[in-house]
């Protein structure tokens, strides 16, 4: 009866060199069909295993390269959807720059222009120009292979910036926003512009959901607090819309799955990818009182605020 060598069998040659082998014992029967001898057939698998591992790594690298390229194409295809709020709201810093410069020109027409006011206006103009330039640069990075600029930041600051960028749309659609933000939150590691884009996307989705039910007279609620003894930061956005249909809820983060006729179905997918890339989680659920909640949870940066206490919602 044939017998296989056990996995991990080692052959030691006369020089003490060890080689991993695989093989089997083959019986050699005599005239009475009784095993009289056994033939050991084996082969050295070290080189074979190395070649297989190398081939597997090469295949994984090729697959990752392909996945990266698909992700890059997806980012390009979704720039309009993901950055529509940012690109639209870039008119804010541009309009501010125009106003500051016009004010400077008007003051220079005076017989004795106030140098302090001139300086304040020019500094404000430069600050707004830097802000516009940063938005454009990060949008271009979103479509490129360049790695995001991950750095410590306060999630409340990212939220306030996102609200500032969407305030015109919120005002135009008469949406009231209430915030409940815990103070002294630990910092998180994230790319500020990408995190703002995620929050903007969630805000715009909440606005659309509320518009469908004409619930703009009721406020959208946004909260942020620490949980799990300050090890995580949670930010949530609650709307008072129609909620997410139960058959849609499991698929809200699926690529190309959208309930909007004009949507590409990639905004939430990209948002989830951004949050997961920094070790976080993006989740959605329906509320018992109606409407839906989208929340993102990010790991807190250790020792960023050692005295910060866990806040409760």
C-alpha positions in Angstrom: 0.0 0.0 0.0 1.3 3.4 -1.0 2.2 5.8 1.8 2.7 9.5 1.5 5.5 11.3 3.4 4.1 13.5 6.1 4.1 17.3 5.3 7.3 19.1 6.3 9.5 16.0 5.9 13.2 16.9 6.0 16.0 15.0 4.2 19.5 15.4 5.7 22.4 14.6 3.4 25.9 13.5 4.2 27.0 17.1 4.8 24.3 17.7 7.3 22.4 19.9 4.8 18.6 19.9 5.4 16.2 19.9 2.5 12.4 19.9 2.6 11.0 17.1 0.5 7.7 15.5 -0.4 7.1 12.1 -1.8 5.7 8.6 -1.2 6.6 5.0 -0.5 5.7 2.7 -3.4 5.5 -1.1 -2.6 7.3 -3.5 -5.0 5.4 -6.8 -4.9 6.9 -10.2 -5.5 5.3 -13.1 -7.5 2.9 -13.8 -4.7 1.8 -10.1 -4.9 3.3 -9.4 -1.5 5.3 -6.3 -0.9 8.9 -7.4 -0.8 10.5 -4.0 -1.1 9.5 -0.3 -1.0 10.6 2.4 -3.4 10.9 5.9 -1.9 10.2 8.6 -4.5 10.7 12.1 -3.4 11.6 15.6 -4.7 13.1 18.7 -3.2 10.3 21.2 -2.7 12.2 24.2 -1.3 12.9 25.7 -4.7 9.4 24.9 -5.9 7.9 26.5 -2.9 10.0 29.6 -3.3 8.9 29.8 -6.9 5.3 29.4 -5.9 5.5 32.1 -3.2 7.3 34.4 -5.6 4.6 33.8 -8.3 1.8 34.3 -5.7 3.4 37.6 -4.5 3.7 38.8 -8.2 0.1 37.9 -8.7 -1.0 39.8 -5.6 1.0 42.8 -6.6 -0.5 42.8 -10.1 -4.0 42.4 -8.5 -3.3 45.3 -6.1 -2.1 47.4 -9.0 -5.2 46.7 -10.9 -7.4 47.4 -7.9 -5.5 50.7 -7.4 -6.1 51.6 -11.0 -9.8 50.8 -10.7 -10.0 52.9 -7.6 -8.3 55.8 -9.4 -10.7 55.6 -12.3 -13.6 55.4 -9.8 -12.3 58.6 -8.1 -12.1 60.3 -11.4 -15.6 59.3 -12.4 -17.0 60.5 -9.1 -15.2 63.8 -8.8 -18.4 65.5 -9.9 -20.4 63.8 -7.2 -17.9 63.7 -4.4 -16.7 67.3 -4.8 -19.7 69.0 -6.2 -20.3 70.8 -2.8 -16.6 71.8 -2.5 -16.3 72.9 -6.1 -19.5 74.9 -5.9 -18.7 76.5 -2.6 -15.2 77.5 -3.8 -17.1 80.6 -5.0 -17.2 81.6 -1.3 -13.4 82.3 -0.9 -13.3 83.8 -4.4 -16.2 86.2 -3.6 -14.5 87.1 -0.4 -11.2 87.8 -2.2 -13.1 90.1 -4.6 -14.8 91.9 -1.7 -11.6 92.5 0.2 -9.7 93.7 -2.9 -12.6 96.1 -3.8 -12.5 97.4 -0.3 -8.7 98.0 -0.6 -9.1 99.9 -3.8 -11.9 102.0 -2.3 -9.7 102.8 0.7 -6.7 103.7 -1.5 -8.9 106.3 -3.2 -9.2 108.1 0.1 -6.9 111.0 0.8 -5.6 109.3 4.0 -6.2 105.6 3.7 -6.0 103.6 7.0 -3.0 101.3 6.7 -4.4 99.1 9.5 -7.6 98.4 7.6 -5.7 97.9 4.4 -3.5 95.4 6.0 -6.5 93.5 7.6 -8.2 93.4 4.2 -5.1 92.1 2.4 -4.3 89.5 5.0 -7.9 88.3 4.8 -7.7 88.1 1.1 -4.5 86.1 1.2 -6.1 83.7 3.7 -9.1 83.1 1.4 -6.8 82.6 -1.6 -4.9 80.0 0.3 -8.1 78.3 1.3 -9.3 78.2 -2.3 -5.9 76.9 -3.5 -5.9 74.1 -0.9 -9.4 73.0 -1.9 -8.4 72.8 -5.6 -5.1 71.0 -4.8 -6.8 68.4 -2.7 -9.5 67.8 -5.4 -6.7 67.2 -7.9 -5.0 64.8 -5.5 -8.3 62.9 -5.2 -8.0 62.0 -8.9 -4.3 61.2 -8.8 -2.2 58.5 -7.2 -0.8 60.9 -4.6 -1.2 59.8 -1.0 -3.5 61.9 1.2 -1.9 64.2 3.7 -2.9 62.4 7.0 -2.3 64.5 10.1 -3.7 65.0 13.6 -6.9 67.0 13.5 -10.0 67.8 15.6 -13.1 66.3 14.1 -15.1 69.3 15.3 -12.9 71.6 13.2 -13.5 69.5 10.1 -17.3 69.5 10.8 -17.4 73.3 11.2 -15.4 73.8 8.0 -17.8 71.5 6.1 -20.8 73.4 7.5 -19.2 76.6 6.4 -18.7 75.3 2.9 -22.4 74.2 2.7 -24.0 77.1 4.6 -25.2 78.7 1.3 -26.9 75.6 0.2 -28.4 75.0 3.6 -29.7 78.5 3.7 -31.1 78.3 0.2 -33.0 75.1 1.1 -34.1 76.5 4.4 -32.5 73.7 6.4 -31.9 74.3 10.1 -28.9 72.5 11.7 -28.4 71.9 15.4 -25.1 70.7 16.7 -24.2 68.9 19.9 -20.4 68.7 19.9 -18.4 67.5 22.9 -15.5 69.8 23.7 -11.9 68.7 24.3 -12.2 65.7 22.0 -9.1 63.7 21.3 -7.6 64.2 17.9 -7.9 61.8 15.0 -5.5 61.0 12.1 -7.1 62.0 8.8 -6.7 64.0 5.7 -8.6 67.2 6.5 -10.0 67.9 3.0 -11.0 64.2 2.5 -12.7 64.1 5.8 -14.5 67.4 5.0 -15.6 65.9 1.7 -17.1 62.9 3.5 -19.0 65.1 5.9 -20.2 67.4 3.1 -21.5 64.3 1.2 -23.4 63.1 4.3 -24.8 66.6 4.9 -26.0 66.9 1.3 -27.6 63.5 1.4 -29.4 64.5 4.6 -30.7 67.7 2.9 -31.9 65.7 -0.1 -33.7 63.2 2.2 -35.4 66.0 4.2 -36.5 67.7 1.0 -38.2 64.5 -0.2 -40.5 64.7 2.8 -40.7 68.5 3.1 -39.2 68.3 6.6 -37.0 71.4 6.3 -38.9 73.0 9.1 -37.4 70.4 11.5 -33.7 70.6 12.2 -31.0 68.3 11.0 -29.0 67.1 14.1 -25.2 66.7 14.1 -23.4 65.4 17.1 -19.8 64.4 18.0 -18.5 62.7 21.1 -16.0 60.2 22.4 -16.8 56.6 23.2 -15.2 53.5 24.5 -13.3 55.4 27.2 -12.1 58.0 24.7 -10.5 55.4 22.3 -12.9 56.4 19.5 -14.6 59.5 18.2 -18.1 59.3 16.7 -19.7 61.9 14.5 -23.3 61.4 13.4 -25.7 63.2 11.1 -29.4 62.7 11.6 -32.1 63.8 9.2 -35.9 63.9 9.5 -36.6 62.5 6.1 -38.3 59.4 4.9 -35.6 57.0 6.1 -33.9 54.4 4.1 -36.1 51.6 2.6 -35.3 48.3 4.3 -34.4 46.6 1.0 -32.0 49.5 0.2 -30.3 49.8 3.6 -28.0 46.8 3.2 -26.8 48.2 -0.1 -26.3 51.9 0.6 -22.5 51.6 0.4 -22.5 49.3 -2.7 -20.9 50.8 -5.8 -23.3 52.2 -8.4 -26.3 51.7 -6.1 -28.3 54.9 -5.9 -31.8 55.9 -5.2 -31.3 59.2 -6.9 -32.1 59.3 -10.6 -29.2 61.7 -11.3 -26.8 60.0 -8.9 -24.0 57.7 -9.9 -24.2 55.7 -6.7 -20.5 56.2 -5.7 -20.6 59.0 -3.2 -21.2 56.8 -0.2 -18.9 54.1 -1.6 -16.0 56.6 -1.8 -16.8 58.0 1.6 -16.7 54.6 3.1 -13.4 53.9 1.4 -11.9 57.1 2.8 -13.0 56.4 6.3 -11.9 52.8 6.3 -8.5 53.8 4.9 -7.8 55.6 8.2 -9.1 52.7 10.4 -12.6 54.0 10.8 -16.1 52.8 10.1 -19.0 54.4 8.3 -22.5 53.1 9.1 -26.1 53.9 8.4 -29.3 53.1 10.2 -33.0 54.2 10.4 -34.3 56.0 13.4 -37.4 54.9 15.3 -38.6 58.5 15.2 -38.3 58.6 11.4 -35.4 59.7 9.2 -31.9 58.2 9.1 -28.6 58.5 10.7 -25.2 58.2 9.1 -22.3 58.0 11.6 -18.6 57.7 11.2 -16.3 56.3 13.9 -12.6 57.0 13.9 -9.9 55.8 16.3 -8.7 58.6 18.6 -5.0 59.6 18.6 -3.4 58.3 21.7 -2.4 61.0 24.3 -3.8 63.8 22.1 -6.0 64.9 24.9 -5.1 62.9 27.9 -7.6 64.7 30.1 -10.6 64.3 27.8 -13.4 62.4 29.4 -15.9 60.2 27.6 -19.0 62.1 26.5 -22.4 60.6 26.3 -24.8 61.4 23.5 
